[in-house]
Amino acid sequence: MRETCVQVNSLVKRYGEFVAVDHFSLNVGKGEILGLLGPNGSGKTTTINCILALLSYDRGSITIFGENMTPERYDIKRRIGVVPQNVAVMDSLTVEENIDFFCGLYVKNRSSRRACVRDALAFTGLTDYRKQKPKKLSGGLLRRLNIACGIAHKPELIFFDEPTVAVDPQSRNAILEGIRKMNQNGSTIVYTSHYMEEVEELCTRIVIMDHGKGVAEGTAASLKAGLRNRETIRIHMPVRQEEVLRAIREVNHVYHVQAEDEDIVIRCDGGEHNLVHILNVLEEKKAVFGRVTTELPTLNDVFLEITGKELRE
Ligand SMILES: Nc1ncnc2c1ncn2[C@@H]1O[C@H](COP(=O)(O)OP(=O)(O)OP(=O)(O)O)[C@@H](O)[C@H]1O
């Protein structure tokens, strides 16, 4: 069995009457990229902040590297990197000075720190920008600076809280690739996001949260294997014909047909030639339709089957 890095047992965090985290448990093994996936407001950031002892909590217990985490445990903190959701850098310092400042909280030796800063600049592709002030950076570069500040001290365990929100695709890919490399270099990663594609692409294991609770856990493949949904077919059909929908509902393996804007969405629970059978129905009924797409189950389907609502925004 893997060595445990983070253990959260039945965590409860209330804001007044409101329960933001509701008996949530989590186990992060050494070497994992653990994805914490959930819609906005599901309690991901609150959970991370409780783990990091940035927030007090009402019930439950949390250990990191087998030890109780408290605000004063600098010995644990120096082994952890945090890349917060909101960019937290100092405008008056250059890129390089910012990284040096945050790294200096944990690495006191000057020459070791210089090497750490140099590595973090190279790692995040910011070497050419090292003399610039944050205000001059694009959104994507600023996010990369946020990451460089969080990881320069070469932590064993790194928390990324939605690091790709509002970044351009190029920076997003660079960020995901960087996280993969950090993991290959030995860091354990906890990655929170509401982007299911990202989590699926990056994470070795996924925990899904909703309303402060853990609702599912597993690899992307194991989560999807338990689904009734095997295929989703989407057909652009601005003029809806009830007779056509009725006929589609009769097709073998079709278990759910629903209108979404100008599309109809058809869910199938098996079968190999669902699209062919459905297109035959459309032809038979002389239906007017446009673009047709078919997709295999996604984490959105997992979320939908468990909670009855879409994870997708
Ligand atoms: N300081 C606070 N006071 C009151 N309610 C709060 C506070 N911070 C968070 N909440 C509420 O707790 C719930 C969980 O918030 P949290 O930020 O942990 O969710 P999240 O899953 O990280 O969402 P997001 O993806 O938007 O960051 C939300 O309903 C939020 O409004």
The ligand as a Gaussian input file, in Angstrom:
#p B3LYP/6-31G(d) Opt

LIG

0 1
 N      -15.840000      33.077000       4.484000
 C      -16.986000      32.501000       4.115000
 N      -18.152000      32.824000       4.726000
 C      -19.324000      32.258000       4.380000
 N      -19.448000      31.328000       3.410000
 C      -18.324000      30.966000       2.763000
 C      -17.048000      31.541000       3.075000
 N      -16.119000      30.982000       2.269000
 C      -16.784000      30.096000       1.478000
 N      -18.096000      30.095000       1.777000
 C      -19.134000      29.246000       1.151000
 O      -18.775000      27.898000       1.331000
 C      -19.093000      27.128000       0.175000
 C      -17.865000      26.412000      -0.319000
 O      -16.956000      27.375000      -0.856000
 P      -15.562000      26.958000      -1.486000
 O      -14.877000      28.225000      -1.906000
 O      -14.862000      26.042000      -0.578000
 O      -16.054000      26.156000      -2.766000
 P      -15.187000      25.683000      -4.013000
 O      -15.649000      24.314000      -4.325000
 O      -13.747000      25.890000      -3.771000
 O      -15.722000      26.666000      -5.124000
 P      -14.890000      27.444000      -6.259000
 O      -14.669000      26.453000      -7.336000
 O      -15.870000      28.525000      -6.676000
 O      -13.677000      27.986000      -5.617000
 C      -19.672000      28.111000      -0.840000
 O      -21.076000      28.045000      -0.782000
 C      -19.193000      29.454000      -0.348000
 O      -20.102000      30.468000      -0.695000

